Amino acid sequence: MADERDRCGWAGTAPEYVAYHDEEWGRPLRGVTALFERLSLEGFQSGLSWLVILRKRPAFRAAFAGFDPEAVARFGEVDVQRLLGDAGIVRNRAKIEATVHNARRVLDLDTPLDELLWSFAPDPATQRRPASLDEVPATTAESRAMARELKRRGLRFVGPTTCYALMQAAGLVDDHVATCWRAAT
């Protein structure tokens, strides 16, 4: 059950949302595996509620070898078929194949994925503090640039909206609204 602290409006009262908001969302996340997971899950979320992804996250982690890019890059058609039969995850062939494909592209990068993604973080001195969710954009110049670069490097399901959601989730930007208890942390 949620406590009485003020939170960003999207956090609602679902226990998974409250915990995600309070413990993860907007906190700086580093590491290739951690950011590959977040990038992959943001791609799976496209067109769905994030709550669906949060509830399925343990199954996603099990199905995708903890999102270790080296392990996922070795997945073949047998693995894709296994994943398509796994009711614990989102069974979308295009998204599954994109995750495997993206793992291979991550291994081909000339710089670690986390460094590449963080290179698009705006200067913290220019960070704004949104007064309400209405002031939170769906995309920014940085997310559009990130999407272009990731696509140039061959990644899929990495549009500017997905990239901005990743930037918010992984703490590249801080979009906690001004009244949220996490805004000052």
Backbone as CSV, one residue per row, in Angstrom:
resi,resn,N_x,N_y,N_z,CA_x,CA_y,CA_z,C_x,C_y,C_z
1,MET,0.844,-1.188,0.000,0.000,0.000,0.000,0.886,1.247,0.000
2,ALA,0.523,2.211,-0.799,1.299,3.441,-0.894,1.159,4.266,0.378
3,ASP,2.223,4.984,0.713,2.147,5.904,1.837,1.573,7.233,1.333
4,GLU,1.612,8.228,2.149,0.989,9.508,1.806,1.941,10.512,1.152
5,ARG,3.161,10.100,0.827,4.099,11.027,0.190,3.581,11.431,-1.191
6,ASP,3.888,12.663,-1.575,3.538,13.124,-2.920,4.488,12.473,-3.918
7,ARG,3.907,11.966,-5.005,4.677,11.326,-6.068,4.271,11.895,-7.417
8,CYS,5.049,11.589,-8.407,4.676,11.918,-9.776,3.352,11.225,-10.080
9,GLY,2.471,11.909,-10.788,1.123,11.397,-11.018,1.056,10.028,-11.662
10,TRP,2.021,9.665,-12.490,1.976,8.379,-13.174,2.197,7.214,-12.219
11,ALA,2.771,7.478,-11.043,3.093,6.388,-10.116,1.852,5.724,-9.549
12,GLY,0.732,6.439,-9.499,-0.525,5.845,-9.063,-0.427,5.151,-7.718
13,THR,-1.198,4.092,-7.589,-1.219,3.362,-6.322,-0.868,1.888,-6.476
14,ALA,-0.683,1.412,-7.703,-0.284,0.011,-7.870,1.053,-0.179,-7.164
15,PRO,1.164,-1.195,-6.320,2.409,-1.380,-5.553,3.656,-1.437,-6.433
16,GLU,3.545,-2.062,-7.611,4.703,-2.159,-8.499,5.131,-0.780,-8.990
17,TYR,4.162,0.065,-9.337,4.477,1.422,-9.791,5.103,2.240,-8.667
18,VAL,4.525,2.160,-7.478,5.043,2.931,-6.355,6.484,2.523,-6.056
19,ALA,6.744,1.224,-5.979,8.101,0.747,-5.704,9.065,1.163,-6.816
20,TYR,8.640,1.020,-8.068,9.488,1.403,-9.194,9.803,2.896,-9.136
21,HIS,8.783,3.705,-8.911,8.979,5.151,-8.812,9.927,5.504,-7.672
22,ASP,9.686,4.935,-6.514,10.444,5.310,-5.318,11.875,4.771,-5.316
23,GLU,12.089,3.597,-5.896,13.376,2.923,-5.764,14.244,2.925,-7.022
24,GLU,13.637,3.123,-8.200,14.414,2.979,-9.432,14.339,4.163,-10.381
25,TRP,13.144,4.584,-10.722,12.943,5.540,-11.809,13.678,6.844,-11.545
26,GLY,14.493,7.233,-12.475,15.211,8.493,-12.369,16.536,8.421,-11.637
27,ARG,16.861,7.272,-11.100,18.158,7.129,-10.419,19.201,6.725,-11.457
28,PRO,20.364,7.334,-11.406,21.394,7.012,-12.400,21.717,5.514,-12.431
29,LEU,21.628,4.960,-13.610,21.873,3.544,-13.833,23.080,3.410,-14.750
30,ARG,24.009,2.572,-14.357,25.223,2.359,-15.146,25.392,0.865,-15.392
31,GLY,26.241,0.544,-16.330,26.551,-0.839,-16.648,25.896,-1.270,-17.938
32,VAL,26.641,-2.006,-18.735,26.144,-2.453,-20.041,24.921,-3.346,-19.882
33,THR,24.999,-4.336,-19.004,23.874,-5.273,-18.846,22.637,-4.550,-18.330
34,ALA,22.807,-3.696,-17.333,21.664,-2.967,-16.767,20.999,-2.083,-17.814
35,LEU,21.800,-1.402,-18.612,21.216,-0.518,-19.619,20.698,-1.284,-20.829
36,PHE,21.293,-2.424,-21.141,20.731,-3.257,-22.205,19.357,-3.775,-21.768
37,GLU,19.245,-4.178,-20.519,17.939,-4.610,-20.012,16.914,-3.488,-20.137
38,ARG,17.269,-2.309,-19.669,16.317,-1.197,-19.684,15.939,-0.831,-21.105
39,LEU,16.918,-0.791,-22.010,16.639,-0.481,-23.409,15.708,-1.530,-24.010
40,SER,15.963,-2.792,-23.702,15.135,-3.883,-24.225,13.709,-3.801,-23.679
41,LEU,13.588,-3.591,-22.380,12.257,-3.526,-21.775,11.485,-2.313,-22.269
42,GLU,12.152,-1.203,-22.480,11.462,-0.032,-23.037,10.940,-0.354,-24.437
43,GLY,11.704,-1.122,-25.211,11.230,-1.546,-26.528,10.026,-2.459,-26.432
44,PHE,10.055,-3.389,-25.484,8.904,-4.273,-25.289,7.685,-3.491,-24.819
45,GLN,7.892,-2.417,-24.080,6.783,-1.632,-23.548,6.031,-0.896,-24.642
46,SER,6.668,-0.597,-25.740,6.052,0.188,-26.804,4.646,-0.324,-27.111
47,GLY,3.658,0.548,-26.927,2.269,0.198,-27.177,1.568,-0.462,-26.011
48,LEU,2.265,-0.662,-24.922,1.695,-1.321,-23.742,1.870,-0.430,-22.519
49,SER,1.266,-0.835,-21.431,1.453,-0.159,-20.157,2.771,-0.605,-19.543
50,TRP,3.495,0.330,-18.923,4.740,-0.027,-18.242,4.453,-0.997,-17.106
51,LEU,3.259,-0.930,-16.533,2.897,-1.841,-15.449,2.931,-3.292,-15.932
52,VAL,2.527,-3.537,-17.158,2.602,-4.895,-17.737,4.058,-5.363,-17.732
53,ILE,4.957,-4.493,-18.146,6.378,-4.847,-18.212,6.943,-5.074,-16.812
54,LEU,6.601,-4.190,-15.881,7.084,-4.369,-14.505,6.654,-5.716,-13.935
55,ARG,5.412,-6.083,-14.178,4.903,-7.350,-13.637,5.552,-8.556,-14.310
56,LYS,5.994,-8.389,-15.539,6.620,-9.481,-16.271,8.149,-9.442,-16.206
57,ARG,8.699,-8.425,-15.571,10.155,-8.249,-15.567,10.914,-9.471,-15.053
58,PRO,10.499,-10.115,-13.960,11.245,-11.319,-13.538,11.254,-12.406,-14.618
59,ALA,10.146,-12.581,-15.299,10.088,-13.585,-16.374,10.957,-13.159,-17.558
60,PHE,10.957,-11.872,-17.875,11.839,-11.370,-18.937,13.298,-11.664,-18.592
61,ARG,13.671,-11.382,-17.359,15.066,-11.609,-16.957,15.445,-13.073,-17.089
62,ALA,14.548,-13.951,-16.687,14.824,-15.389,-16.806,14.888,-15.802,-18.276
63,ALA,13.964,-15.318,-19.067,13.875,-15.713,-20.478,15.051,-15.188,-21.298
64,PHE,15.563,-14.020,-20.936,16.634,-13.390,-21.704,17.977,-13.420,-20.974
65,ALA,18.224,-14.494,-20.245,19.537,-14.734,-19.626,20.041,-13.532,-18.839
66,GLY,19.140,-12.910,-18.066,19.537,-11.750,-17.267,19.923,-10.547,-18.105
67,PHE,19.565,-10.566,-19.381,19.895,-9.505,-20.336,21.399,-9.329,-20.510
68,ASP,22.139,-10.401,-20.323,23.571,-10.390,-20.628,23.691,-10.347,-22.156
69,PRO,24.202,-9.251,-22.722,24.245,-9.153,-24.182,24.987,-10.306,-24.855
70,GLU,26.055,-10.810,-24.230,26.792,-11.913,-24.847,25.928,-13.167,-24.934
71,ALA,25.161,-13.455,-23.897,24.297,-14.633,-23.906,23.150,-14.452,-24.902
72,VAL,22.514,-13.290,-24.876,21.376,-13.038,-25.770,21.823,-13.039,-27.230
73,ALA,23.023,-12.557,-27.496,23.535,-12.527,-28.868,23.669,-13.926,-29.458
74,ARG,23.804,-14.928,-28.606,23.919,-16.322,-29.085,22.558,-16.970,-29.338
75,PHE,21.463,-16.286,-29.001,20.134,-16.860,-29.226,19.918,-17.069,-30.718
76,GLY,19.287,-18.189,-31.046,18.942,-18.493,-32.430,17.448,-18.709,-32.563
77,GLU,17.046,-19.294,-33.674,15.621,-19.488,-33.954,14.953,-20.382,-32.914
78,VAL,15.660,-21.380,-32.394,15.092,-22.234,-31.343,14.741,-21.387,-30.123
79,ASP,15.612,-20.454,-29.778,15.351,-19.567,-28.643,14.179,-18.635,-28.932
80,VAL,14.117,-18.110,-30.145,12.996,-17.245,-30.518,11.684,-18.015,-30.366
81,GLN,11.656,-19.256,-30.838,10.439,-20.077,-30.701,10.108,-20.324,-29.224
82,ARG,11.138,-20.583,-28.420,10.930,-20.770,-26.984,10.311,-19.520,-26.377
83,LEU,10.838,-18.364,-26.738,10.342,-17.101,-26.202,8.917,-16.814,-26.667
84,LEU,8.618,-17.156,-27.906,7.250,-16.960,-28.414,6.243,-17.821,-27.658
85,GLY,6.696,-18.896,-27.052,5.818,-19.759,-26.274,5.798,-19.449,-24.787
86,ASP,6.554,-18.440,-24.369,6.680,-18.108,-22.946,5.609,-17.089,-22.552
87,ALA,4.563,-17.547,-21.880,3.457,-16.664,-21.478,3.881,-15.645,-20.421
88,GLY,5.059,-15.810,-19.846,5.524,-14.881,-18.826,6.036,-13.563,-19.383
89,ILE,6.277,-13.513,-20.700,6.799,-12.287,-21.324,5.813,-11.802,-22.378
90,VAL,6.132,-10.678,-22.984,5.372,-10.177,-24.121,5.837,-10.961,-25.341
91,ARG,4.912,-11.701,-25.941,5.273,-12.602,-27.041,5.041,-11.925,-28.386
92,ASN,5.926,-11.034,-28.718,5.869,-10.301,-29.966,7.148,-10.632,-30.739
93,ARG,6.989,-11.316,-31.853,8.154,-11.775,-32.613,9.106,-10.633,-32.962
94,ALA,8.561,-9.523,-33.446,9.423,-8.414,-33.863,10.246,-7.890,-32.682
95,LYS,9.643,-7.794,-31.516,10.352,-7.279,-30.341,11.365,-8.295,-29.821
96,ILE,11.022,-9.557,-29.866,11.958,-10.607,-29.450,13.168,-10.613,-30.382
97,GLU,12.904,-10.620,-31.684,14.002,-10.639,-32.651,14.839,-9.367,-32.555
98,ALA,14.206,-8.232,-32.286,14.957,-6.985,-32.126,15.876,-7.062,-30.912
99,THR,15.431,-7.686,-29.831,16.264,-7.805,-28.639,17.501,-8.643,-28.917
100,VAL,17.327,-9.747,-29.624,18.467,-10.599,-29.991,19.397,-9.832,-30.938
101,HIS,18.811,-9.206,-31.926,19.581,-8.411,-32.886,20.353,-7.302,-32.161
102,ASN,19.671,-6.601,-31.251,20.312,-5.495,-30.528,21.462,-5.978,-29.655
103,ALA,21.324,-7.159,-29.075,22.431,-7.707,-28.278,23.670,-7.877,-29.159
104,ARG,23.466,-8.339,-30.353,24.598,-8.506,-31.282,25.220,-7.160,-31.641
105,ARG,24.355,-6.155,-31.856,24.871,-4.817,-32.176,25.608,-4.210,-30.976
106,VAL,25.125,-4.473,-29.763,25.793,-3.969,-28.558,27.214,-4.521,-28.489
107,LEU,27.382,-5.784,-28.842,28.718,-6.386,-28.820,29.633,-5.792,-29.884
108,ASP,29.033,-5.249,-30.947,29.812,-4.657,-32.033,30.201,-3.202,-31.778
109,LEU,29.641,-2.589,-30.736,29.912,-1.175,-30.493,31.392,-0.929,-30.220
110,ASP,31.864,0.241,-30.644,33.253,0.617,-30.396,33.427,1.324,-29.056
111,THR,32.345,1.502,-28.353,32.350,2.072,-27.009,31.283,1.327,-26.210
112,PRO,31.471,1.131,-24.917,30.459,0.400,-24.148,29.077,1.070,-24.228
113,LEU,28.034,0.272,-24.252,26.676,0.785,-24.383,26.369,1.852,-23.342
114,ASP,26.758,1.631,-22.104,26.420,2.620,-21.077,27.096,3.962,-21.363
115,GLU,28.343,3.939,-21.821,29.027,5.192,-22.163,28.344,5.881,-23.337
116,LEU,27.959,5.090,-24.338,27.268,5.659,-25.496,25.967,6.330,-25.072
117,LEU,25.152,5.622,-24.292,23.869,6.187,-23.876,24.058,7.425,-23.012
118,TRP,24.967,7.362,-22.066,25.188,8.503,-21.173,25.773,9.711,-21.902
119,SER,26.354,9.493,-23.082,26.889,10.634,-23.833,25.771,11.563,-24.308
120,PHE,24.529,11.105,-24.243,23.383,11.918,-24.662,22.682,12.602,-23.487
121,ALA,23.175,12.401,-22.296,22.567,13.051,-21.125,22.808,14.554,-21.211
122,PRO,21.771,15.341,-21.005,21.971,16.788,-21.030,22.794,17.245,-19.825
123,ASP,23.363,18.400,-19.944,24.126,18.992,-18.846,23.207,19.139,-17.634
124,PRO,23.592,18.588,-16.485,22.730,18.702,-15.298,22.402,20.146,-14.925
125,ALA,23.271,21.083,-15.276,23.028,22.491,-14.962,21.837,23.047,-15.748
126,THR,21.489,22.377,-16.854,20.366,22.854,-17.664,19.076,22.095,-17.362
127,GLN,19.123,21.189,-16.395,17.937,20.397,-16.062,16.813,21.301,-15.581
128,ARG,15.639,21.027,-16.056,14.469,21.753,-15.615,13.762,20.921,-14.567
129,ARG,12.928,21.510,-13.788,12.116,20.769,-12.820,10.670,20.973,-13.255
130,PRO,10.063,19.948,-13.861,8.681,20.119,-14.317,7.736,20.354,-13.137
131,ALA,6.845,21.314,-13.303,5.860,21.604,-12.260,4.760,20.543,-12.257
132,SER,4.503,19.965,-13.433,3.461,18.945,-13.551,3.825,17.999,-14.684
133,LEU,3.082,16.913,-14.787,3.332,15.950,-15.865,3.115,16.572,-17.238
134,ASP,2.277,17.606,-17.309,2.037,18.281,-18.589,3.306,18.919,-19.141
135,GLU,4.271,19.207,-18.274,5.523,19.833,-18.708,6.602,18.813,-19.073
136,VAL,6.300,17.532,-18.942,7.273,16.490,-19.258,7.105,16.113,-20.732
137,PRO,8.149,16.292,-21.523,8.030,15.994,-22.956,8.053,14.492,-23.232
138,ALA,7.593,14.127,-24.411,7.680,12.731,-24.853,9.023,12.466,-25.517
139,THR,9.595,13.508,-26.104,10.918,13.420,-26.736,11.648,14.732,-26.484
140,THR,12.949,14.681,-26.671,13.783,15.884,-26.579,14.805,15.825,-27.714
141,ALA,15.526,16.899,-27.876,16.594,16.895,-28.884,17.590,15.777,-28.590
142,GLU,17.883,15.559,-27.305,18.840,14.514,-26.928,18.297,13.123,-27.230
143,SER,17.011,12.883,-26.977,16.457,11.551,-27.255,16.358,11.302,-28.759
144,ARG,16.097,12.360,-29.507,16.078,12.205,-30.965,17.477,11.904,-31.488
145,ALA,18.482,12.571,-30.926,19.872,12.308,-31.328,20.288,10.898,-30.926
146,MET,19.906,10.466,-29.728,20.218,9.107,-29.278,19.588,8.091,-30.220
147,ALA,18.318,8.277,-30.554,17.629,7.343,-31.444,18.322,7.275,-32.805
148,ARG,18.678,8.430,-33.340,19.377,8.450,-34.638,20.682,7.665,-34.565
149,GLU,21.451,7.884,-33.485,22.744,7.211,-33.361,22.584,5.709,-33.165
150,LEU,21.624,5.310,-32.334,21.401,3.878,-32.124,20.944,3.207,-33.414
151,LYS,20.075,3.865,-34.154,19.630,3.308,-35.443,20.796,3.253,-36.431
152,ARG,21.618,4.291,-36.425,22.788,4.294,-37.313,23.696,3.108,-37.022
153,ARG,23.733,2.727,-35.752,24.563,1.597,-35.345,23.828,0.260,-35.465
154,GLY,22.624,0.292,-36.043,21.911,-0.926,-36.382,20.908,-1.430,-35.359
155,LEU,20.662,-0.694,-34.272,19.702,-1.156,-33.269,18.272,-0.898,-33.736
156,ARG,17.347,-1.693,-33.209,15.929,-1.611,-33.567,15.079,-1.320,-32.337
157,PHE,13.866,-0.830,-32.583,12.919,-0.465,-31.518,13.538,0.576,-30.596
158,VAL,14.175,1.565,-31.192,14.858,2.604,-30.434,14.480,3.986,-30.968
159,GLY,13.185,4.236,-31.067,12.726,5.546,-31.510,12.942,6.595,-30.439
160,PRO,12.704,7.866,-30.775,12.965,8.949,-29.836,12.110,8.892,-28.565
161,THR,10.890,8.402,-28.654,10.053,8.298,-27.451,10.584,7.189,-26.549
162,THR,10.935,6.060,-27.128,11.530,4.964,-26.359,12.843,5.426,-25.725
163,CYS,13.643,6.153,-26.479,14.913,6.636,-25.936,14.681,7.622,-24.800
164,TYR,13.660,8.478,-24.918,13.426,9.409,-23.819,12.929,8.681,-22.575
165,ALA,12.081,7.678,-22.768,11.638,6.879,-21.618,12.838,6.214,-20.943
166,LEU,13.775,5.726,-21.738,15.010,5.159,-21.190,15.799,6.221,-20.425
167,MET,15.914,7.401,-20.997,16.660,8.478,-20.348,16.046,8.821,-18.987
168,GLN,14.725,8.847,-18.931,14.040,9.123,-17.661,14.271,7.984,-16.669
169,ALA,14.050,6.774,-17.128,14.134,5.611,-16.244,15.535,5.419,-15.694
170,ALA,16.549,5.655,-16.531,17.933,5.387,-16.139,18.634,6.605,-15.548
171,GLY,17.882,7.667,-15.313,18.443,8.820,-14.631,19.302,9.739,-15.483
172,LEU,19.270,9.596,-16.798,19.988,10.529,-17.653,19.350,11.905,-17.571
173,VAL,18.057,11.921,-17.311,17.312,13.146,-17.009,16.505,12.876,-15.743
174,ASP,16.121,13.930,-15.064,15.315,13.800,-13.853,14.002,14.530,-14.076
175,ASP,12.952,13.767,-14.337,11.643,14.352,-14.606,10.666,14.175,-13.449
176,HIS,11.179,13.974,-12.238,10.275,13.987,-11.088,9.689,15.390,-10.990
177,VAL,8.358,15.487,-10.860,7.718,16.796,-10.797,8.093,17.491,-9.482
178,ALA,7.971,18.790,-9.465,8.436,19.615,-8.350,7.819,19.212,-7.017
179,THR,6.598,18.718,-7.015,5.950,18.352,-5.742,6.264,16.938,-5.290
180,CYS,6.963,16.178,-6.093,7.282,14.780,-5.762,8.356,14.732,-4.693
181,TRP,8.193,13.820,-3.750,9.187,13.689,-2.679,10.558,13.304,-3.224
182,ARG,10.605,12.677,-4.390,11.888,12.273,-4.984,12.562,13.398,-5.754
183,ALA,11.874,14.520,-5.947,12.418,15.615,-6.757,13.717,16.157,-6.191
184,ALA,13.860,16.142,-4.922,15.061,16.721,-4.308,16.128,15.687,-3.999
185,THR,15.857,14.416,-4.288,16.819,13.371,-3.923,17.698,12.977,-5.076
